Amino acid sequence: MKKRILIITLLLFIPIILVDESITIAQGEDKVLICSGKNSKKYHSKRCSGLNRCGGDIITSTMSAAIKDGYTPCKICYR
């Protein structure tokens, strides 16, 4: 029963995620990653080694939204 609920939930939310990502891609926005730790002030690229030290969750955002929220580029991955 739990498997069915999980499958149904995934089937309902996957189209929403895909639509959201296609809107972002269509707008030409660059995706960045942000550590949700309380001292986090930087945004990172996908392969940044600085994210290894993240004490919170890693969330995806657009670069423009990250800048608007006060984040600055990471010195490791945005040289």
ZAPA-160066 format. One line per 8 residues: number of its first residue (from 1); their letters; for each residue y, x, z of N, C-alpha, C. Coordinates in nm, 3 decimals, padded with zeros to 5 digits. Layout:
// ZAPA-160066
NUM> A> Y:X:Z:Y:X:Z:Y:X:Z ~ ...
This chain:
// ZAPA-160066
1> MKKRILII> -00.120:00.082:00.000:00.000:00.000:00.000:00.126:00.086:00.000 ~ 00.125:00.194:00.081:00.241:00.282:00.087:00.265:00.351:-00.047 ~ 00.155:00.384:-00.117:00.168:00.447:-00.248:00.236:00.353:-00.347 ~ 00.200:00.227:-00.343:00.260:00.129:-00.434:00.409:00.115:-00.408 ~ 00.445:00.108:-00.282:00.587:00.095:-00.246:00.664:00.218:-00.294 ~ 00.606:00.336:-00.275:00.671:00.459:-00.319:00.687:00.460:-00.470 ~ 00.583:00.422:-00.543:00.589:00.421:-00.689:00.693:00.321:-00.738 ~ 00.695:00.204:-00.680:00.792:00.102:-00.719:00.934:00.151:-00.691
9> TLLLFIPI> 00.955:00.212:-00.575:01.087:00.264:-00.540:01.131:00.370:-00.639 ~ 01.041:00.463:-00.673:01.075:00.567:-00.769:01.108:00.509:-00.906 ~ 01.030:00.412:-00.948:01.055:00.351:-01.078:01.189:00.277:-01.083 ~ 01.231:00.226:-00.970:01.359:00.156:-00.966:01.477:00.252:-00.966 ~ 01.463:00.368:-00.902:01.576:00.459:-00.886:01.586:00.566:-00.994 ~ 01.479:00.600:-01.061:01.485:00.703:-01.164:01.583:00.666:-01.275 ~ 01.583:00.543:-01.326:01.681:00.511:-01.430:01.826:00.526:-01.382 ~ 01.852:00.498:-01.256:01.987:00.512:-01.202:02.028:00.659:-01.202
17> ILVDESIT> 01.938:00.747:-01.161:01.966:00.889:-01.158:01.990:00.941:-01.300 ~ 01.906:00.899:-01.394:01.921:00.945:-01.531:02.053:00.898:-01.592 ~ 02.092:00.776:-01.565:02.219:00.724:-01.616:02.334:00.803:-01.557 ~ 02.330:00.831:-01.427:02.436:00.906:-01.363:02.449:01.046:-01.424 ~ 02.338:01.114:-01.446:02.343:01.247:-01.505:02.390:01.244:-01.649 ~ 02.354:01.142:-01.723:02.399:01.134:-01.862:02.548:01.109:-01.869 ~ 02.603:01.036:-01.774:02.748:01.016:-01.770:02.818:01.148:-01.742 ~ 02.765:01.224:-01.650:02.823:01.355:-01.617:02.818:01.447:-01.737
25> IAQGEDKV> 02.705:01.452:-01.805:02.690:01.537:-01.922:02.783:01.490:-02.033 ~ 02.794:01.360:-02.051:02.879:01.306:-02.156:03.025:01.340:-02.131 ~ 03.065:01.349:-02.006:03.203:01.383:-01.974:03.228:01.533:-01.985 ~ 03.125:01.611:-02.005:03.139:01.755:-02.020:03.167:01.826:-01.888 ~ 03.133:01.767:-01.778:03.157:01.827:-01.647:03.051:01.933:-01.617 ~ 03.094:02.044:-01.561:03.001:02.146:-01.516:02.947:02.108:-01.379 ~ 02.816:02.122:-01.362:02.755:02.092:-01.233:02.759:02.216:-01.145 ~ 02.784:02.195:-01.018:02.783:02.303:-00.919:02.703:02.256:-00.799
33> LICSGKNS> 02.664:02.351:-00.716:02.589:02.321:-00.595:02.675:02.353:-00.474 ~ 02.666:02.268:-00.373:02.744:02.286:-00.251:02.648:02.278:-00.132 ~ 02.662:02.374:-00.042:02.587:02.370:00.083:02.660:02.274:00.176 ~ 02.587:02.184:00.238:02.652:02.084:00.324:02.666:02.132:00.468 ~ 02.647:02.261:00.492:02.665:02.317:00.626:02.809:02.300:00.673 ~ 02.830:02.299:00.804:02.962:02.268:00.857:03.067:02.374:00.823 ~ 03.027:02.498:00.796:03.122:02.604:00.762:03.132:02.631:00.612 ~ 03.067:02.550:00.532:03.063:02.572:00.387:03.199:02.542:00.323
41> KKYHSKRC> 03.245:02.637:00.241:03.373:02.620:00.173:03.366:02.661:00.026 ~ 03.246:02.696:-00.021:03.230:02.749:-00.156:03.138:02.659:-00.239 ~ 03.158:02.662:-00.371:03.061:02.599:-00.462:02.991:02.709:-00.539 ~ 02.868:02.679:-00.581:02.780:02.782:-00.637:02.719:02.736:-00.769 ~ 02.671:02.835:-00.847:02.593:02.805:-00.966:02.448:02.782:-00.924 ~ 02.366:02.737:-01.019:02.226:02.705:-00.988:02.147:02.821:-00.930 ~ 02.171:02.940:-00.979:02.087:03.054:-00.943:02.152:03.149:-00.843 ~ 02.245:03.102:-00.768:02.319:03.188:-00.675:02.233:03.225:-00.553
49> SGLNRCGG> 02.230:03.354:-00.522:02.156:03.400:-00.405:02.226:03.361:-00.275 ~ 02.353:03.329:-00.282:02.427:03.287:-00.163:02.376:03.157:-00.103 ~ 02.311:03.077:-00.184:02.255:02.950:-00.134:02.136:02.971:-00.042 ~ 02.077:03.091:-00.044:01.964:03.120:00.045:02.005:03.113:00.192 ~ 02.131:03.134:00.220:02.181:03.132:00.357:02.230:02.994:00.401 ~ 02.214:02.895:00.317:02.264:02.761:00.346:02.193:02.703:00.468 ~ 02.271:02.658:00.566:02.214:02.600:00.687:02.202:02.449:00.681 ~ 02.246:02.388:00.573:02.239:02.243:00.557:02.167:02.207:00.430
57> DIITSTMS> 02.190:02.088:00.382:02.132:02.045:00.255:02.216:02.099:00.141 ~ 02.153:02.115:00.026:02.225:02.158:-00.094:02.245:02.035:-00.181 ~ 02.371:02.006:-00.213:02.402:01.887:-00.291:02.462:01.927:-00.425 ~ 02.444:01.842:-00.524:02.498:01.865:-00.657:02.629:01.789:-00.671 ~ 02.725:01.852:-00.735:02.855:01.790:-00.757:02.907:01.839:-00.892 ~ 03.021:01.790:-00.932:03.088:01.845:-01.048:03.189:01.947:-00.999 ~ 03.225:02.040:-01.085:03.320:02.142:-01.045:03.455:02.080:-01.009 ~ 03.497:01.983:-01.086:03.627:01.921:-01.058:03.627:01.847:-00.924
65> AAIKDGYT> 03.516:01.781:-00.890:03.507:01.712:-00.762:03.503:01.812:-00.647 ~ 03.433:01.924:-00.666:03.426:02.027:-00.562:03.564:02.086:-00.536 ~ 03.637:02.114:-00.642:03.772:02.169:-00.627:03.863:02.067:-00.559 ~ 03.850:01.942:-00.599:03.931:01.835:-00.540:03.903:01.823:-00.390 ~ 03.778:01.847:-00.351:03.739:01.837:-00.210:03.770:01.965:-00.131 ~ 03.833:02.063:-00.196:03.877:02.183:-00.126:03.783:02.301:-00.132 ~ 03.676:02.293:-00.211:03.584:02.405:-00.224:03.639:02.506:-00.324 ~ 03.606:02.633:-00.302:03.647:02.740:-00.392:03.522:02.807:-00.448
73> PCKICYR> 03.535:02.883:-00.559:03.417:02.945:-00.619:03.356:03.054:-00.532 ~ 03.226:03.063:-00.534:03.153:03.166:-00.463:03.181:03.302:-00.529 ~ 03.199:03.406:-00.448:03.228:03.539:-00.502:03.104:03.607:-00.559 ~ 02.985:03.557:-00.525:02.862:03.616:-00.576:02.834:03.567:-00.718 ~ 02.839:03.437:-00.739:02.797:03.382:-00.868:02.913:03.353:-00.964 ~ 03.037:03.353:-00.917:03.152:03.330:-01.005:03.245:03.451:-00.997 ~ 03.199:03.563:-01.051:03.279:03.687:-01.051:03.375:03.687:-01.165
